[in-house]
Amino acid sequence: MTEIYVIRHVQAEGNLYRLMQGHWDGDVTLLGEKQRDALSLRFRDIPVDAVYSSDLYRARFTASAVTRFHDLPVQCDRRLREINVGPWEGVPFANILYEQAELMDTFMHDSANFRLAGAETFGDVQARVTEALQEIAEANPGRTVVITSHGVAIRCMLTKLLGVPLNDRETVPIFHNTGISHLRYENGRFTVDTIDDASHLPPELKQSPAAVTALRHVCVDPGQHRALYERCYADSWTAAHGDLRGFEPEPYFRAAREHYRRDPESVYLLYDGETFAGLLDLDTARGEHAGYGWVSLLYLCPEYRGQGLGVQLLGRAVTKYRALGRRSLRLYAAEDNTAALAFYRAHGFAELSRAPGAIGELVLMEKQIGSHRHETV
């Protein structure tokens, strides 16, 4: 008999930033690193003979949890990849929900009928992952095998093995990151013992972005939204300093216009459906010579703060600058804006230096965003 542990990957950027990440190959998150550590302890004393993985980074990183205590090579197989969603790759969930609501509903709740030009069908995924699973099982008789893959890919695999419809989420639920399903293969037949076992994760590592509101991103010309831009900057200033002493809106507005002139995809409005929720202003010229990207303003409306939504604006900045080849992200935060400093530190920023501001000191902070920071796995 062959034992097979099938594991969904750790939390990755697409999960946190609320982006579609089929074949989009983003990095893992700080939470994902902690999940990997917990998973490694789970497998420390389990005899493992072989490790297979999707070739996408988040799955390979997850496989390193097993190889930490087992000196085994990770055998990559493209057939274990997540579903390819074609034109949706890297697109915010909320934009798809807003622009193609009916098709997104089909993707989520009527998997067998999902069709999108340039994307795979769920049937395509089911065929390739079950083919890979069958070959792996037959190549490892009497051994214990670990496979690291992806949420949709594993659902397609298990629904096939269990003989249930692709959209049967009662039998095969949405998996936790690092959720483990245990299979057995004997006499040409698979049996499924457990599905989505995440008992190795303490509650603080089981956070589910699926419960977080997804924000829609819209590129804009700040010149057409002057009053809104200045209101956001004024509110941000007040949040940082307590009042508007020293605030002059004109220089910031002129700078935003220049950012847009240089790069029409540098200023974004964020929406919760039709409701304005925030603003992001990127200066893509600043730091180009030194390989970093600059965030001029990252703003959330007061009613959207404290809900874990700011990371979606940060994610837009990270993906934008990574695509431009930048290795890090920089910004200033007011020394007395403790909430902002805590947010940035929690998401991987470190202090570089300090500089005098209009009112008090400014803290220069930096986050490394080079693709696949842990590429040694």
C-alpha positions in Angstrom: 0.0 0.0 0.0 1.2 3.5 -0.9 0.4 6.4 1.5 0.0 9.9 -0.1 -0.2 13.2 1.7 -1.6 15.9 -0.6 -1.0 19.4 0.8 -2.3 22.8 -0.2 0.5 25.5 -0.3 1.1 28.0 2.4 -0.5 31.5 2.3 0.9 33.3 -0.8 0.6 36.9 -2.0 -2.5 36.2 -4.1 -4.3 35.0 -1.0 -3.4 38.0 1.1 -3.7 40.7 -1.6 -6.9 39.2 -2.9 -5.6 38.5 -6.5 -6.4 35.6 -8.8 -3.3 33.4 -8.7 -3.7 30.4 -10.9 -0.3 30.3 -12.7 0.5 33.8 -11.5 3.7 33.0 -9.5 3.9 35.4 -6.5 5.9 35.1 -3.3 4.8 33.6 0.0 3.7 35.9 2.9 5.2 36.3 6.4 2.2 34.2 7.6 3.0 31.6 5.0 6.5 31.3 6.4 5.1 30.6 9.8 2.7 28.0 8.4 5.6 26.3 6.7 7.4 26.1 10.0 4.3 24.5 11.7 3.9 22.1 8.8 7.6 21.0 9.0 7.1 20.0 12.7 4.0 18.0 11.6 6.1 15.9 9.2 9.3 15.8 11.3 8.6 12.3 12.6 6.6 10.9 9.7 8.7 8.6 7.5 8.6 10.1 3.9 10.1 8.4 0.9 9.4 10.9 -1.9 8.3 14.5 -2.3 6.5 15.9 -5.4 5.4 19.5 -6.1 3.8 21.8 -8.5 6.6 23.9 -10.1 5.0 27.1 -8.9 7.0 28.8 -6.1 4.3 28.7 -3.4 4.0 24.9 -3.7 7.8 24.4 -3.9 8.2 26.5 -0.8 5.6 24.4 1.0 7.5 21.2 0.0 10.5 22.6 1.8 8.6 22.0 5.1 9.0 18.3 4.5 12.6 18.4 3.2 13.7 20.4 6.2 13.8 17.1 8.2 14.0 14.6 5.3 16.9 14.7 2.9 14.9 14.2 -0.2 14.8 16.0 -3.6 11.6 17.8 -4.6 10.4 16.4 -7.9 8.5 19.2 -9.7 5.6 18.3 -12.1 3.7 21.1 -14.0 0.6 18.9 -14.0 0.2 19.7 -10.3 -0.1 23.4 -11.0 -3.2 25.4 -10.1 -5.9 26.1 -12.7 -4.7 28.6 -15.4 -7.2 31.4 -15.4 -5.8 33.1 -18.4 -6.8 36.8 -18.6 -7.8 36.8 -14.9 -4.2 36.0 -13.7 -3.1 38.6 -11.1 -6.3 40.5 -11.4 -8.0 41.6 -8.1 -11.0 39.4 -7.2 -13.2 42.5 -6.8 -12.5 43.7 -10.3 -13.6 40.4 -11.7 -16.7 40.3 -9.5 -17.6 43.8 -10.6 -16.9 43.4 -14.3 -17.8 39.7 -14.9 -20.0 38.8 -11.9 -22.0 36.0 -13.7 -18.8 34.3 -14.9 -17.2 34.6 -11.5 -20.2 33.1 -9.9 -19.9 30.2 -12.3 -16.2 29.8 -11.4 -17.1 29.7 -7.7 -20.3 27.7 -7.7 -20.8 25.9 -11.0 -17.3 24.7 -11.7 -18.2 22.1 -14.4 -19.7 24.9 -16.6 -16.9 27.4 -16.2 -15.6 28.6 -19.6 -13.2 31.6 -20.1 -11.3 32.2 -23.3 -7.6 31.6 -22.6 -8.2 29.7 -19.4 -8.4 26.0 -18.4 -11.7 24.4 -17.5 -12.0 22.5 -14.3 -12.2 19.3 -16.3 -8.8 20.1 -17.9 -7.3 20.5 -14.4 -9.0 17.3 -13.1 -7.6 15.3 -16.0 -4.0 16.5 -15.6 -3.8 16.3 -11.8 -5.4 12.8 -11.6 -3.0 11.6 -14.4 0.0 12.9 -12.3 -1.4 11.4 -9.1 -1.9 8.0 -10.8 1.7 8.0 -12.1 3.1 9.1 -8.8 1.2 6.3 -6.9 2.3 3.6 -9.4 5.9 4.8 -9.2 6.0 4.5 -5.4 4.6 1.1 -4.4 4.6 0.6 -0.6 6.1 4.0 0.0 5.0 7.2 1.7 4.7 10.2 -0.6 4.1 13.9 -0.1 2.5 16.1 -2.9 2.3 19.9 -2.6 -0.2 21.5 -4.9 -3.1 24.1 -5.0 -6.6 24.6 -3.8 -8.6 24.1 -7.1 -6.1 21.4 -8.3 -6.6 19.4 -5.1 -10.4 19.8 -5.2 -10.4 18.6 -8.8 -8.3 15.6 -7.7 -10.4 14.6 -4.7 -13.8 15.1 -6.4 -12.6 12.7 -9.1 -11.4 10.1 -6.5 -14.7 10.4 -4.5 -16.9 10.4 -7.5 -18.7 13.6 -6.5 -19.5 16.7 -8.6 -16.8 19.4 -9.0 -18.9 21.9 -7.1 -19.7 19.6 -4.1 -18.2 21.8 -1.4 -19.8 19.9 1.4 -17.8 16.8 0.6 -14.7 18.6 -0.6 -14.5 22.1 1.1 -12.3 25.0 0.3 -8.9 24.1 1.8 -6.9 25.9 4.5 -3.4 26.8 3.5 -1.3 23.8 4.3 -4.4 21.7 4.7 -3.5 18.0 4.4 -5.5 15.3 2.7 -4.4 11.7 3.3 -4.9 9.1 0.5 -4.1 5.4 0.2 -3.4 3.5 -3.0 -3.6 -0.2 -3.2 -4.5 -2.7 -5.9 -5.1 0.1 -8.4 -7.6 1.9 -6.2 -7.4 5.1 -4.2 -9.2 5.7 -0.9 -9.5 9.1 0.8 -8.9 9.0 4.6 -8.9 12.6 5.6 -9.6 15.9 3.8 -8.1 19.3 4.7 -6.5 18.4 8.1 -5.0 21.7 9.4 -4.6 20.6 13.0 -0.9 21.5 13.0 -1.8 25.2 12.7 -2.6 27.1 15.8 -5.6 29.5 15.5 -3.5 32.6 14.7 -2.0 30.8 11.7 -5.4 29.8 10.2 -6.4 33.3 9.1 -8.6 33.2 6.1 -8.4 36.1 3.6 -11.7 34.8 2.1 -13.4 36.5 5.0 -11.9 39.9 4.1 -13.6 42.3 1.8 -12.0 42.4 -1.6 -11.4 46.0 -3.0 -11.7 47.0 -6.6 -8.8 48.9 -8.1 -9.4 51.6 -10.7 -6.6 53.6 -12.4 -7.5 57.3 -12.5 -6.2 60.7 -13.6 -5.9 62.7 -10.3 -6.6 65.8 -12.3 -10.2 64.6 -12.6 -10.5 63.9 -8.9 -8.8 66.9 -7.3 -11.2 67.5 -4.4 -11.2 63.8 -3.5 -7.4 63.5 -3.7 -6.9 66.6 -1.5 -9.5 65.3 1.0 -7.7 62.0 1.3 -4.3 63.6 1.8 -5.7 66.0 4.4 -7.3 63.1 6.3 -4.1 61.1 6.1 -2.2 64.2 7.4 -4.6 64.5 10.3 -4.4 60.8 11.1 -0.6 61.2 11.3 -0.3 64.5 13.1 -3.5 65.1 14.9 -4.5 68.2 12.9 -3.8 70.1 9.7 -1.0 72.4 10.9 1.6 72.6 8.2 -0.6 71.0 5.5 -0.6 72.5 2.0 -2.5 70.5 -0.5 -1.2 72.1 -3.7 2.3 70.5 -3.8 0.9 67.0 -3.2 -1.7 67.4 -5.9 0.9 68.7 -8.4 3.1 65.8 -7.6 0.2 63.3 -8.2 -0.4 64.9 -11.6 3.2 64.5 -12.5 3.2 60.8 -11.3 0.2 60.2 -13.6 1.8 62.1 -16.5 4.9 59.8 -16.3 2.9 56.6 -15.7 -0.9 56.5 -16.3 -1.1 53.4 -14.0 0.3 55.1 -10.9 -2.7 56.5 -9.1 -5.6 54.2 -8.1 -8.9 54.6 -6.4 -10.1 51.6 -4.3 -13.8 50.7 -4.1 -15.9 48.4 -2.1 -18.5 47.8 -4.8 -19.5 51.3 -5.7 -18.4 52.8 -2.4 -15.1 54.7 -2.3 -12.7 53.0 0.1 -9.1 54.3 -0.5 -6.4 55.8 -2.7 -2.9 54.8 -3.7 -0.4 57.2 -5.3 2.9 55.8 -6.6 5.8 57.8 -7.8 7.3 55.3 -10.3 10.2 57.7 -11.3 11.5 58.0 -7.8 14.0 55.3 -6.9 14.3 53.9 -10.4 18.1 54.5 -10.4 18.5 52.6 -7.1 16.1 49.8 -7.8 13.3 50.7 -5.3 9.7 51.8 -5.8 8.2 54.7 -3.9 4.7 55.0 -2.3 3.6 58.6 -2.0 0.3 57.9 -0.4 -1.5 54.8 0.9 -4.9 55.9 2.2 -8.0 54.1 3.5 -11.2 55.8 4.5 -11.7 55.7 8.3 -14.6 53.3 8.1 -12.4 50.7 6.3 -9.5 50.9 8.7 -8.7 48.1 11.2 -10.1 45.4 8.9 -7.0 44.1 7.3 -7.8 45.9 4.0 -4.7 48.1 3.8 -2.6 45.2 2.6 -4.6 45.1 -0.7 -3.3 48.6 -1.5 0.2 47.5 -0.4 -0.2 44.5 -2.7 -1.0 46.7 -5.7 2.3 48.6 -5.0 4.3 45.4 -4.6 3.0 43.8 -7.8 3.4 47.1 -9.8 7.0 47.7 -8.8 8.0 44.1 -9.0 6.8 44.1 -12.7 9.0 47.2 -13.2 12.0 45.2 -11.9 12.3 47.0 -8.5 13.8 45.1 -5.6 12.2 46.9 -2.7 9.5 49.3 -1.7 10.0 52.5 0.2 7.9 55.1 1.9 7.8 57.7 4.7 5.6 57.3 7.8 5.3 60.0 10.5 7.1 59.1 13.7 4.0 59.7 15.8 1.6 57.7 13.5 1.9 54.5 15.5 -0.9 52.7 13.7 0.8 53.2 10.3 4.2 52.1 11.7 2.7 49.0 13.2 1.0 48.1 9.9 4.1 48.5 7.8 6.2 46.5 10.3 3.7 43.7 10.4 4.0 43.5 6.6 7.7 43.2 6.3 8.9 46.9 6.4 12.0 47.8 8.3 13.3 51.3 9.3 16.1 52.6 7.2 16.6 56.1 8.6 14.8 59.2 9.8 14.4 62.7 8.4 12.8 66.0 9.6 9.3 66.5 8.3 7.0 69.5 8.3 5.8 68.4 11.7 8.0 66.0 13.6 10.3 63.3 12.2 9.6 61.0 9.3 10.6 57.3 9.3 12.0 56.0 6.1 10.8 52.4 5.8 11.7 49.7 3.2 10.2 46.3 2.3 12.0 43.8 0.1 9.9 42.7 -2.9 12.3 40.9 -5.2 10.5 38.0 -6.7 10.8 34.8 -4.6 12.9 36.1 -1.7 13.5 32.4 -0.6 14.4 31.0 -4.0 17.0 28.8 -2.3 14.2 26.2 -1.6 
